[in-house]
């Protein structure tokens, strides 16, 4: 099959990738799930997506409107408040997300203790805690379906799952891209120049990789509250070495080939030879490892969250969901949800990685 704008070699690679049906469909399934969760605010949100109030269209999902606009007095509108809800419905309408919770919303819709088992019935539009001191209004919250139940803090599991999937993939992609850029550049310098540059760099990598990263993470956690960028920085300190050896070997092999010697004879600079001529050939083997590095990055974040060394606070976390499943064995939906999500996500990435490997295998006959 010919593709416009693609070389015969890339056409063969694309056809080989598509010939691996498991990897081909896994890619589309993973992309569909990622795109769905990428717009999680439109799928799971306690705020309405659109509000029509007195002829004016408002977008609470994007803008924080003060309650004064609807006759209240809080700085930020609580759209599940009975007074606000009745005021808007009397003068317009609200369009809610399919799931009326976000990853931080706590449910007051059930009198059962947390965690609440999965439910498929909607009792009311708004639920309030029954407190004797007359301050129920401050403890009101949206109610709705809990298709996967709640965790031990009353937060909807499905909403946290959607936001957690997005967070895990974005974290893994960011870590994979940055660490790959650093690792490929380091391996290219080592392999191309060789000699003392290669020798000293190798000794540095051996010393660097001998540092226990878990202990370093514990030390950092004592001084800083772990967050997305803090964890990314700490893990990046050690993850960049994953591709150094592979790229180094490709550059050591390629620097003495005829076309490289010809480029030197023509007066091309070292940087141009490295990144314009040798690197594209070295990337063939490197690209096949990227899906596996991505899955490893997601697994690392999940493991740290499970151990309590990862993201803190109300951050949606698949590892924290697994930890809750371990602590609440009377709520099997917590552990099963986390386990199945991680298993499906990693399986899809592994299948994609196998298809990419087949696509770039020079011994593979076109499928």
Secondary structure, DSSP 8 states (H G I E B T S, - for coil): ---TT--HHHHHHHHHHHH-HHHHHHHHHHHHHHHHHHTHHHHB-SS-SEEEETTEEE-TTT----GGGGT--SSS--TTSHHHHHHHHHHEEEE--SB---TT-B--S-SS-SS---B-----SEEE---TTS-GGGGEEE---BTT-B-TTSBBHHHHHHHHHHHHHHHHHHHHHHHHHHHHHHHHHHHHH-HHHHHHHHHHHHHHHTS-HHHHHHHHHHHS---HHHHHHHHHHHHGGGTHHHHHHHHHHHTTSHHHHHHHHTT--HHHIIIIIIHHHHHHHHHHHHHHHHHHHHHHHHHHHHHT-S--TT---HHHHHHHHHH-TT-HHHHHHHHHHHHHHHHHHHHHHHHHHHHT-TT----
